Amino acid sequence: MAPAPPLLERYLALTESAIARVRPGVPAEGFLRGASDDFLAMARAYLADARHFAAKGDGDRALAAVSYAHGWLDAGVRLGLLDGGGDDQRFTPFR
């Protein structure tokens, strides 16, 4: 198996660190907690897919999957469903 391309390695590392950093942005008993949990679950599922594709040597699908994973995280943070801790290196900053 060939090593993953540098861009893929960078995005995998970025998304893994973002998932480790992010927390639910709504109270556990809040109406939107289910949506918060869903966004985080989707990000984790796409990251798992990215790792699977990377292990199979399918860099194109791995890059697409990790991009979706990070997209779910960014969207969740922007909507306030997830809390990124004000980290504008791992998440799209508000401008």
C-alpha positions as CSV (number, residue, x, y, z in Angstrom):
1,M,0.0,0.0,0.0
2,A,1.3,3.4,-1.0
3,P,1.5,6.1,1.7
4,A,-1.3,8.7,1.7
5,P,-0.6,11.9,-0.2
6,P,0.5,14.8,1.9
7,L,-2.8,16.7,1.5
8,L,-4.7,13.7,2.7
9,E,-2.4,13.2,5.7
10,R,-2.8,16.9,6.5
11,Y,-6.6,16.8,6.3
12,L,-6.9,13.6,8.3
13,A,-4.7,15.1,11.1
14,L,-6.7,18.3,11.0
15,T,-10.1,16.6,11.2
16,E,-8.9,14.2,13.9
17,S,-7.7,17.1,16.0
18,A,-11.0,19.0,15.3
19,I,-13.1,16.0,16.5
20,A,-11.0,15.7,19.6
21,R,-11.5,19.4,20.3
22,V,-15.2,19.9,19.5
23,R,-18.0,19.5,22.2
24,P,-21.7,19.7,22.0
25,G,-22.8,23.3,21.8
26,V,-26.2,22.8,23.3
27,P,-27.3,21.6,26.8
28,A,-27.9,17.8,27.2
29,E,-31.6,18.4,27.8
30,G,-31.9,21.0,25.0
31,F,-34.2,20.7,22.1
32,L,-31.3,20.7,19.6
33,R,-29.1,18.2,21.4
34,G,-30.1,15.4,19.0
35,A,-29.0,17.6,16.0
36,S,-25.7,18.3,17.8
37,D,-25.1,14.6,18.4
38,D,-26.1,13.8,14.7
39,F,-23.6,16.3,13.4
40,L,-20.8,14.8,15.5
41,A,-21.8,11.3,14.6
42,M,-21.8,12.1,10.8
43,A,-18.3,13.7,11.2
44,R,-17.0,10.6,12.9
45,A,-18.6,8.3,10.4
46,Y,-17.1,10.1,7.4
47,L,-13.7,10.2,9.2
48,A,-13.9,6.4,9.6
49,D,-14.8,6.1,5.9
50,A,-11.7,8.3,5.0
51,R,-9.4,6.1,7.1
52,H,-10.9,3.0,5.4
53,F,-10.4,4.4,1.9
54,A,-6.9,5.5,2.8
55,A,-6.0,2.0,4.0
56,K,-7.3,0.6,0.7
57,G,-5.1,3.0,-1.2
58,D,-8.1,5.0,-2.6
59,G,-6.8,8.5,-1.9
60,D,-9.5,10.3,-3.9
61,R,-12.4,8.8,-1.9
62,A,-10.4,9.2,1.3
63,L,-9.9,12.9,0.6
64,A,-13.6,13.3,-0.3
65,A,-14.7,11.6,2.9
66,V,-12.4,13.6,5.2
67,S,-13.7,16.8,3.5
68,Y,-17.3,15.8,4.3
69,A,-16.3,15.0,7.9
70,H,-14.8,18.4,8.4
71,G,-17.7,20.0,6.6
72,W,-20.1,18.5,9.2
73,L,-17.9,19.9,12.0
74,D,-17.7,23.3,10.4
75,A,-21.4,23.5,9.8
76,G,-22.1,22.3,13.4
77,V,-19.8,25.0,14.8
78,R,-21.2,27.7,12.6
79,L,-24.8,26.8,13.6
80,G,-23.9,26.7,17.3
81,L,-24.8,23.0,17.5
82,L,-21.1,22.2,18.3
83,D,-18.7,24.2,20.3
84,G,-15.3,24.6,18.7
85,G,-13.9,26.6,21.6
86,G,-13.2,29.6,19.4
87,D,-10.5,27.7,17.5
88,D,-10.2,29.4,14.1
89,Q,-7.4,27.1,13.1
90,R,-9.5,23.9,13.0
91,F,-12.9,25.5,12.2
92,T,-14.0,28.2,9.7
93,P,-13.8,31.5,11.6
94,F,-16.7,33.9,11.8
95,R,-16.0,37.1,9.9
